[in-house]
Amino acid sequence: MPWFFFKAGMFFKKEPLGKVIKKSYQRLIIPFIVFTIVGELLKLAINIYTVDESILDIIKHNTLSACVDLIKFGCSIGNITLWFLLSLFCVRVIYNFLSNSRLYPLLLVLCAIAPAMHYLEIKWPYYLANISAGLFFYAMGDKCRNFRINSLVLCLLLCAAWIALSIYMPTVVDMRLNYLWRGYYFLWYPTSLIGIFTLNSLSFRGFFNFPLFQYLGQHSMGYYCVHFMILTSMEMLLPPSLRYGYPYVIIAVLMMIFVLPLILWGIRRSRYGFLID
């Protein structure tokens, strides 16, 4: 996830705050609202089908839990990956405001919120931490947009260093939760940047100029907004014997390859295609 914030920061340009809010609302918040509602309706329909309770009780429980989740976590369980859209919206607006106002000390303070919450073991609201971390990587993307390693040897050495760090000092942080799964939290920032610089340097040299990567890049919004609902449906509807291990992985891969593109094709052909373009 840090790479996505970094990549967004590479395209940052100062604009009037109102214009940024309007553009970001249309590009990020409207899809966030629509696909959150769709995800919750899908979860509700599956719960009505699978849970042995009255429909009214299920509706009440789902509605209440969705509202609580949005307040505490910045997303709903029905489409949990959409946290990124809300976080990126806040990051774009805040960074544009701070850049226009030249309030760079305040930017440093805001970027320190995520490490402070981790150190103090403050877990939620989750969006305070992921917006803070997102601001850091977005700012780095803006300031380092032209950074690239021209020497192939140095590029490969950087790649080797990143791989070595991943093997001998692995650090895994769930950016949404600001939760350290493995390693050392404060190494997450520099190791993420090393990985980003490595990928960007290789990309500049044409290492990823494949049709598949180009296709995924062009349609990433649709894949991001829809894929989790398919996985959620699988987990709730598949027999227990197929919900884990290799059978689940195989079914999930097939769904992503064949079903998801068909769904996105249908959305693009409809009046709602603007949501994922």
N, C-alpha and C positions, 0 to 999 in steps of 0.2 A: 503493500500500500504506500510506503514512502515514495516509491518511484512515481506513482500517479500524481501525488501532490507536487513533487519536484517537476514533473513534466508540465503540469498546469502552470507552475511558476515561470517556466521558460518562455511562455507566451504572454506573460503579464505586460500590460502597458497602462500607464496612468490615464484615467478617464474620470469624468465627473461622477461623483458617488451615486447620484440618482440613476445614471445610465448603467453603471455596473450592477446596481440592485435589480433594475428592470431586466437586463440581459440574463443575469444569473438566476433570477426567479423563473424566467421562461425556460431556461436551459436545464435547471437543476431542481427547483422546488416543485414545478408543475408535474414532472415525471415522478418525483418523490411522493407527492400526494396521490396521484392516480394509481401508481403501482403499489403503494401501501394499502390503499383501499381494495384493490384487486386481490392482493395477497391475503388480506384479512377476510374478504368474502370467500376466497378459496378455502382458507383454513376453517371458516365457519361451516361451509358446505361439507367438508370432510368430517368435521366433528359431529355434525348432525347425523351423518351416515354411520359413524363408528362409535360414538359415545352413547351410552344407555341413559340418557336424561331427557327431560322435556325440551322441546325446541326453544321455548321461551327462556328457560334457565341457561341453555347453551348460548343463546344470543346475548343475554345479560352478562354472563361470565366473559365471553369473548370481547364484548365492547368495553367492559371495565378493564380487563387485562391489557387491551390495546392502548387505551388512554394512559394507564399507568406506565406501560413500557415506553411510550413516546415521551412522557415527562422525565422518567428516570434515565432512559438509555438513548433517546434521540432516534428511535426506530421501533418498529413493531416486530413481533416474532413471526408474523405472517410473511414478511419479506425483509429479513434482518440485515441483508447486505446493503440496503438503501441508506444506512447510516452515513456512507461516504458522500452521498449527494448533499445531505444537510450540512455535513462538516465542511465540504468544499465550498458550499455557498457562503457559510460564515467566514471561512478563510479568505475568500476572494474579496468580500466586502470589507472585512477588517483590515486586510493588508493594503487595499487600495486607499482606505481612509488614512491609515498610518503613513503611507508613502506620500500622499498628497499633503499631509500635515507635517511631515518630517518628524514624527514622534517615534524615532527609532529606539530611544530608551524604553518606551512603553512596549514596543515590539519584543524586546529582550525579556521584559517582565512576563509578558503573555506566553512566550516560548518556554519559560521556566515553570509554568503551571503543571505540565505533565510530569516532569521529573519530581517536582515537589509533591504531587499527589501520590506518586509511587513511593517516595521516601516516607511520607506520612501515612501510607496505607489507606488513603481515601479512594474509595472505589467508584462512586457515582455522585453526580450524574456523569456518565461516561463521556458525553460530548465535550465537557470542559477539557478533558485530557486529550481526546483525539483532535479537537480543534487546535489546541496548543501545539501538539506535535506536528499537525498539518501545517501550521503557520511556519514552523521552523523549516520544514522541507520545501514549502512553497517559496519562502524567502531565499533559500539556497538555490532553488531552480532559477529564480530571477537573477540573482547575483552571479551565478556560475553558468549561465546559459551558453556562453561562448567557450567554456572550458572544454578542451579536448586534447587528447594525447596524439600527436602526429606520428610519433615513432611507433612502429608495430612492435618492436622489442619491448619498449616501455609499457605498451598496452598489454602485452602478454604477461609481463612481470606483474602488473597491477592485477590482472586476472588471476595469476597464480597466488598472489598475496590474499586476494579475496577468498579463493578456494581453501587456502591454508587456514585462514581465520575461521571459515565455516566448519572445517574439520576439527581443528584443535581447540578453538575457543568459540564453539557455536553459541549464538545468542538468538533466541526466538522470542519476539514480543508480539502479542496480539494488539494491534494498534487501536482497534475499536474499544477494547476493554482496558487498554494501558496495562496489560497483565504480562508479567514475565513468565514464560513457560520454561525457559531454559537459558542458562548462561548468566551474563552480567548486564543489567539494565542499561548502565551508562555507556556500555560498548555498542549498544544498538544504534545510536546515532552515527558514530564514525564508521562502523562496519556497513551500515546501510548506504552511507555516502560513497564508500569505496565500491560497493556493488553497483550503485547507480552510475558512477563515473566509468566503471568498467563496461557496463552494458551500453552506455551512451557512446563511448569511444569505439567499441566494436560496431555499433550501429552506424556511426559516421563513416566507418570503413566498409560498409556494405555487407556486413556479416549476416544481417537479418532481412535482406531484400528477397524474401520469398513470397509467393502469392498468398500462402496461408496466413503469414503474419500481417500482410497488407490487408487481407480480408477481415481478419479479426480486429485490426486497428480501426478500420472504417466502420465496423458494426459493433464496436465494443459497448456502446451505450445500451443497445438492445440486449445483448448477452448478459450484461451486468444486471439489468432491471428484471429479467425474466427467469434466469437460470435457477435461482434459489427456490422459486415457487414450484418448479418441476421436481427438484430434489425433495422438497417438503412433501409434495404429493406422493412421491415414491415411498418415503419413509412411513407415511401414515396408511397407505393403501396396499403395499406389498405384504405378502405373508411373512411372518416373523423369520422364517428360514432364509428369506432372500434379502433381509434388511442389513446384513453384515457380511464382511469378507469379500471374496472375489465375485460371487454372484451379484452383489450390490454394485460393485465397481463396474463390472461389465455392463449391467443394465443402465447405470448412470452415464457411462461413456456413449452407449448407443443412443440414449435419449438426447444427449448433447449434440451428437453428430447428425441425427435424423429428425427428431421431433422439434428441438429448439429452433433450427433454421426455418422450418415450416411455420411455426408460430410467428416468428419475426417477419417472415414474408407476408403472412396474413395481416399483421399489424401495419406494415408499410403500405400495403395495398388499400388499407382503410383510411378513413378521415383522421385517424389518430396516429398516422405515421410520423408526424412531427415530434412525437414524444421520444422516439428512439433514433432520430436522424441528427 
